[in-house]
Amino acid sequence: MGTFAITNIGTLVSGELAAPIRIGNRVWIGGGAIVCPGVTIGDDTTIGAGSVVTRDIPAGVVAAGNPCRIIRRLGESAPGRVV
């Protein structure tokens, strides 16, 4: 494949939009996930495999799906489960 660099942020020749993607510390992104331009993923977040991240995802959550949605905040226990 190769390494590609986008030097100008804005509209590319093909009409696609390019914008920086910000990924926090201790983030895990599952295989095959797609992160759209301009999205921010907060610290301590897990993105499920095959997810399509179209909007910002806050810190400390598990998110998955198409479009990617918050499934659970980290540190929460499962419903009906005593911790």
C-alpha positions, -999 to 999 in steps of 0.1 A, spaced: 0 0 0 22 28 12 22 59 33 1 89 23 2 124 37 -25 150 33 -8 184 33 -39 206 29 -70 201 51 -101 207 30 -117 192 0 -97 167 -20 -99 164 -58 -124 135 -56 -148 156 -35 -140 138 -2 -134 159 29 -102 156 48 -99 166 85 -77 155 114 -87 126 135 -79 129 172 -74 97 192 -69 99 230 -46 78 252 -53 42 260 -78 38 231 -85 4 215 -100 3 180 -112 -30 168 -103 -45 135 -121 -32 104 -134 -1 122 -137 31 101 -131 65 117 -145 94 96 -126 127 91 -128 152 120 -138 127 147 -124 128 182 -122 96 203 -116 103 240 -92 87 264 -98 51 278 -123 43 251 -130 10 232 -144 10 197 -159 -23 186 -147 -42 155 -163 -32 122 -178 1 137 -182 32 116 -173 62 138 -192 92 123 -193 114 154 -172 123 184 -170 95 211 -164 107 247 -138 94 271 -143 62 292 -169 44 271 -174 12 250 -189 21 216 -198 0 186 -221 -2 156 -229 14 123 -231 43 131 -210 39 162 -230 44 195 -221 43 231 -229 8 245 -217 13 281 -197 38 302 -166 20 316 -169 14 353 -206 7 352 -218 -27 363 -242 -48 342 -279 -44 350 -289 -66 379 -254 -76 387 -240 -70 422 -204 -58 422 
